Amino acid sequence: MVLAVVGMAFLVLPLAGLLVRAPWSTMPERLAEPQVLEALRLSLVTATIATAVCLVLGVPLAWLLARVSFPGRRLVRALVTIPLVLPPVVGGVALLLVLGRRGLVGQWLESAFGISLPFTTAGVVVAEAFVAMPFLVISVEGALRAADLRYEEAAATLGASRWVVFRRVTMPLIAPGIVAGAVLCWARALGEFGATITFAGNFPGRTQTMPLAVYLALETEPDAAIVLSLLLLLVSVAILAGLRDRWVTSA
Amino acid sequence: MLRRLTRWAVAAPVALALVSGLSACGSDEPGTSASASPAASSASSSALTVFAAASLTETFTELGKTFEAANPGVKVTFNFGSSATLAQQITQGAPADVFAAASPATMKTVTDASMAAAPTTFVRNKLEIAVPPDNPAKVDELKDLTDSKVKVALCAEQVPCGAAAIKALDAAGLKVTPVTLEQDVKATLTKVELGEVDAALVYKTDVLSAGGKVTGIDFPEADKAINDYPIAPLTKAPAPDLAKKFVDLVLSQQGKDVLVKAGFEAA
């Protein structure tokens, strides 16, 4: 009990620190600056797209890891968690070395299609998806392993096709895992800093997400940084709480 | 950024060694009742902590070694980083003895908080255009950066190199649309080293420290945006005597020689 309270205080006190130091009197004018809303919009849009990308690629990957046995599966599972342990800045450098203008794949992307990812909004999505995807994969894989295979087998013996089994049986069974994974993934993408600033750079309206704006504001105006942090926090908590209510009522 | 990481990786064991060394000092004399206070006082006179702008990394590390050689038993620890961040750490009470900033504005944050008195300008730094060695966009003067096909990286205006870049471009009456506004000068340089941008405005000293990985191009408008570097001992320095001695070393002819060799201009 005591430890639980200490644990909670540890997580909540920094937030209280932000609230105490917040410059309430100048808050409205600071929030009205166009750059702030631009950064917030960019953050929300890129985090959402990154989550969608993670869902499209991550759910099949989780399924592969949970249901298909192939040589080297344990190694692949370990490799999937690399972005979790890699310092995000190093992740950003690694992305540059692969997808950058002179990178292994990037070179070819540019010469064949004229696509260059660094310094673009798409680059922000790539950096965020790279860092956030493991959260989704791990969570969905756990749900898949916990789901009872016999339901799927029963459906199959009753004549359901593989697609119908997946859609009508597997999906509802693992839905909570997918939702939890997607939420973690979105939250991680929203707060992403290191990989984004290294791979996508920092330009207002194009690649400057809220965490980048906060970092640069801290250089000259700590007060502005506090306002930006609170705004990001408030919006993300509101969105997560809103979504939760919807799931709870629909379930 | 990578550079900064490796710097931390180097700094952390140094700090650890320092701490364990101190505790060893204390445990050497278990009999004396006042063992803690002599250890503490010897610690304050044998350790010097210098907060310095990232662009001073190479030169100050060298001067730190000179200082240690001239003052046996003294250990110099550096905290290199963005001047604005360092200034904030100092005003928030970080235990530092000396602050060397890359701009008068960041030093002013510290003097305004009465944490330092009477800073001295010890060197000046000039901007250069940095391009990859093969110069893919064929840049040879400042005007070339305005071409929309040339990918340019600048420092963000919040950091000294960014403010200097804006000043130089304004003086030249040019408008450049960069692809990125980087968080510090080393990050800007890294983008050139990796070939991700065609050109960047960084300090001459950074171009020199990158060795052959980038090529520097002088441009006349740089004279309009020369950056002064102020240094000052801090008022709450744990080791005030050493702090003054270190500042003297930086201001001496010997210090000047090291800095000028690295591309700085004598103040």
Chai-1 contact restraints between the chains, C-beta under 6 A:
chainA,res_idxA,chainB,res_idxB,connection_type,confidence,min_distance_angstrom,max_distance_angstrom,comment,restraint_id
A,V89,B,M1,contact,1.0,0.0,6.0,A-B,restraint_1
A,L96,B,L194,contact,1.0,0.0,6.0,A-B,restraint_2
A,G100,B,E196,contact,1.0,0.0,6.0,A-B,restraint_3
A,R101,B,E196,contact,1.0,0.0,6.0,A-B,restraint_4
A,R102,B,G195,contact,1.0,0.0,6.0,A-B,restraint_5
A,P118,B,E196,contact,1.0,0.0,6.0,A-B,restraint_6
A,F119,B,V179,contact,1.0,0.0,6.0,A-B,restraint_7
A,F119,B,T180,contact,1.0,0.0,6.0,A-B,restraint_8
A,G201,B,T180,contact,1.0,0.0,6.0,A-B,restraint_9
A,N202,B,T180,contact,1.0,0.0,6.0,A-B,restraint_10
A,N202,B,L181,contact,1.0,0.0,6.0,A-B,restraint_11
A,F203,B,T180,contact,1.0,0.0,6.0,A-B,restraint_12
A,F203,B,L181,contact,1.0,0.0,6.0,A-B,restraint_13
A,L216,B,A156,contact,1.0,0.0,6.0,A-B,restraint_14
A,L216,B,Q158,contact,1.0,0.0,6.0,A-B,restraint_15
A,E219,B,A84,contact,1.0,0.0,6.0,A-B,restraint_16
A,E219,B,Q158,contact,1.0,0.0,6.0,A-B,restraint_17
A,E219,B,V159,contact,1.0,0.0,6.0,A-B,restraint_18
A,T220,B,Q158,contact,1.0,0.0,6.0,A-B,restraint_19
